C-alpha cells in the first residue's frame, strides 16, 4: 500500500515505510549500511524509526 503523502504528521515521521524503496534507501544511506541490511533490520525490529536507528548504530559498531 502506498504511503499517503498527505499525512505528514509526527506519526508518519516516527515510522519507516519498509515497502517504500526510497525510504529504505534513505535510511540505509543515512546510517552507512546497505539497503539489504536496512530491509533486514525493518523485518527484525519493525518500522519504529527510533528502534531502527538504535539497531543500525549497533550494526555499524559490530563491523
N, C-alpha and C positions, 0 to 999 in steps of 0.2 A: 504494500500500500504506500502510496507516495506521501511524502512529508507535506503537511498543509502549510504552505508558505505564508498564509495569512495569520497563523497562530505563532507569534514570535515572542511570547512572554517568557518569564523566568522558567516556567515548567519545561518549555521547549529547549532552552539552553542547558538545562540540567541533565539532558539525555543525549546520547549519541545514537543517531538513527543508523543501526547496523545494516539496514537494507539500502541505504543511500551511499553509493560509491564515493561521492565527493566528500561526505562527512567522514567516512572511514579513512580515505586518503589524507584528509586534513589532519585527523587525529594521529595517524601514523607519522606524517611529516613533522608535526609539532613535537612529537616525542622521540624522533630519530629511530623509529622502528619500521619494519616492513609492513606493507598492507596486510599480508597474511598473518603476521604476528598480532596486528590490531584486530583483525577478524577473529582470531583465536581468543584473544582477551575478551572481546564482546560476548562470544559464546560462553566463555568460562565465568566471567564476572557479572555479566548483564550489561544494560545500557546506561547505568548511572555514571555520569561523567566524573564525579568526584572519586568514586571507587576505581574507575578505569584509569584516571590519572595516577592514582597511587600504585596500581598494578603495573602500569607502564614504567613508572620510575623504578620499581623493584626489578622489573625485567631488564632495564638498562644497566642497573647496578650489578646484576648477575653476570653480565658479559665480561 
